[in-house]
Amino acid sequence: MNKILIANRGEIALRVMRSCREMGIKTVAVYSEADRHSPHVKYADEAVCIGPPPSSQSYLIGDKIIEVCKMLGVDGIHPGYGFLSENASFAAKVKEAGIAFIGPSPESMDIMGDKLSAKAAAKKYNIPMVPGTEGAIDDIETAKNTAIEVGFPILVKASAGGGGKGMRIVERVEDFEEQMKLAVSEATSAFGNGAVFIERYVAGPRHIEIQVLGDTHGNIVYLFERECSVQRRHQKVVEEAPSCVLTPEIRKAMGECAVNVARACDYVGAGTVEFLLDENKNFYFLEMNTRLQVEHPVTEQITGIDLVKEQIKVARGEKLSFKQEDLQIKGHSIEVRVYAEDPLNNFLPDIGTLHTYKTPQGLGIRVDDGFEEGMQIPIYYDPMIAKLITFGKDREEARLRMIRAINDYHISGVETTLPFCNFVMQHEAFISGNFDTHFVKHYFKPDSLQPVLNEEELELAALAASIALAETKKEIPLTDGLSQNTGNWKANRKIFLKG
Ligand code: MV4
């Protein structure tokens, strides 16, 4: 493979290109008119504009991207995540054009793209799954009986959904019929497929996913887990590896199940198998994501494996160069997603210009970003500015390093989720590891971001303020410690008077 086109933008396009360059492979960027000056365009060996800013007119036009490949003699396409990455018909067209799709086969994508067919495939390998209906519901009365059997509350899920889309909790049998019908009509309009099924609702679960990697020779390994429980409305906020709740035995059992799920669809390339872990540490297979995920860097940090390089080697038909026994977890890694969103304003996207943009540096810090100082954040795409990743010998070192890195990250011009990430890092539940998917809902209120002082601290602060005032005869600015992320958090607290 001599030339790879990256059918994506931003940080992931850059991240893929870096691995290509290390492998001596030429890179081609595609970009929309909104991304003309983006780092991924500058970094690539060649770059082609494929259309206007909306992704429906650029990054999602598979045929145009294939045309570019033919024009420039490209022999592989890396889809990144999002956009065309899980589009089986695009993968098939790429293959037909004689170009390698750096990802799984269209058949694997089809099986795993539908939750019911994914569960049916997994069932052959005795993978633990949440009790519920086996196929799509076609008869309300039968479904109601199943719901009574598994016990309320239950979840109605759309088979074509995923990532939380098309899910409904039903608390009482009286509500079942109405909620079911609503779920079917929602699924029909959102996915063009009204198939829904039932599962028992697992309350307060942890979301743990396993990274897998398969080659074209039938070898599949697992690269351990990522803990992704800290999320807000199905949007992951913090991810880490390893999870602090898995024992070596559960890790091995989950890893082997994940490999079997991959085997169930003859998986090739990098993929992720999602599980729920309940309070008693029982795990249940949920779905498989057939792409490289946003949070893949934490796995790279703890295993030392470049997942993009492995994807490319597998796409070239090479055998995996390591076996399961060769893999081990070294250290701990945490990732936070830095979004241009305002945590004080219900995480509303805050688009604008990055007037200041200084990234943290030093041992154990990795920043995967796709922006530079002075750039505008386009309104057309996901508002993620960067992924901030730390690595340490253990969880506490990675966590303290993350707090340091967040404080060394200077962004002005847009509000970001950095203060929110800092809140998570300092929260007792995160520190102890005792949290689940309801972390944000349970603990976060916009007030949490304002450093509130206790009585004694307030008196001291007032005293300090009066002394300072007397000395300088200048007003001391009250800071909420949030509007700017300059300097360290503690120093930034200065004085905050409630009310
Ligand atoms: C569940 C569940 C509880 N019980 N299934 C949401 C995303 C999708 N992948 C599956 N999801 C869930 N499925 C049963 N039977 C709770 C969730 C869920 C969740 C899962 C992972 C991460 C965050 C979540 C937030 C809310 C609900």
Residues whose N, C-alpha, C, O or C-beta is under 5 A from the ligand:
A	BS01	MV4	V130 L155 G163 G164 E199 R200 Y201 V202 H207 Q231 L286 T437
